[in-house]
Amino acid sequence: MLRVSLLALGLALSPHTAGAIDFSGTITILEGTALVYRGTGCVHAASGLRLTRGDIIETAPATFAQIELIDRSVLQMGSATRVLITAPALRQKPERGLYVLDGWVKMDGSKREAAAGPGFEIRTPLVDLPAEAAVVVMRQSASDVALFAERGAVHPGERQASGANVPVPLKGGDFYARKPGARSAVTVGASKAFVNDMPREFRDLLPPMLEKFGDRVVQAVDAPDFAYADVERWLKAEPSVRRSLMPRWRRKAREPAFRSALIANLSAHPEWDPILFPEKYLPKKPPSANASLAAGRPVSSSAAASAAN
């Protein structure tokens, strides 16, 4: 049993075999370059590459990617966009989700199949989007979030500093914008700036491409090992995201440069302290008899005799 468990753990950490364990979707279009952070490694994205929960997909500038998910929804990613396919440790519900750290995404849920299981919810630092039969274009940045309900009704939930999300129902054609700590604004029609900045590939719904790959498995190709700076935004993300990634990356703490960066930025991710300094969390030894006598605390006769000797 132990051998099987260790084998499963090894497979889960392998950048080449992880996709076979918890298949979530397939990259069907890739124009430009992108990376997939998987386990403690990193692989080059490619058309036909299968993705799993826990993968982070990061597109380079001037890159477009289309991912066809197992619920038949389609996610498109624009330039310089980072998305985490959420692992079970991130949230108990929904069972499937996408965390958009920053960048441009377009989600087409119009062909989502209920028989395929739970849909993929989109989660960002400022707003949550349930899985719905709608088409949504969204841009998430450090300073704001903006989304356009291109087709169908959408029911985003505004995330609060504490307490439940505040629902903001949108109908097709509505445009939603919000900055941290401020109230949101809803207007009819997307702003000119939003439309001008939107990736050109988002202007049309591209046809599904999954069938052309059939049962062919595209092997992941290793990319250079990643440094702290490459994943710093994720390491400093909100606590639930950070904690979901920590078990996967804890072995990186053995690398001197990565460890030094973790220590230097420990205040931004304090949950790494037990991994970096496990000796601080060892059970405390009971005080010796000499220490107890010096402190004036009663000790057993056998302990006192031992101390006297």
PyMOL commands that set and color helices and strands:
alter all, ss='L'
color gray80, all
select helices_A, chain A and resi 2-13+18-20+114-116+192-197+200-203+210-213+228-235+239-254+256-264+266-268+270-276+278-281+289-294+301-308
alter helices_A, ss='H'
color red, helices_A
select strands_A, chain A and resi 23-31+34-38+41-44+50-52+56-59+64-69+74-77+82-85+97-108+121-123+127-129+135-140+145-151+157-158+166-167+174-178+185-188+221-222
alter strands_A, ss='S'
color yellow, strands_A
deselect
rebuild
show_as cartoon
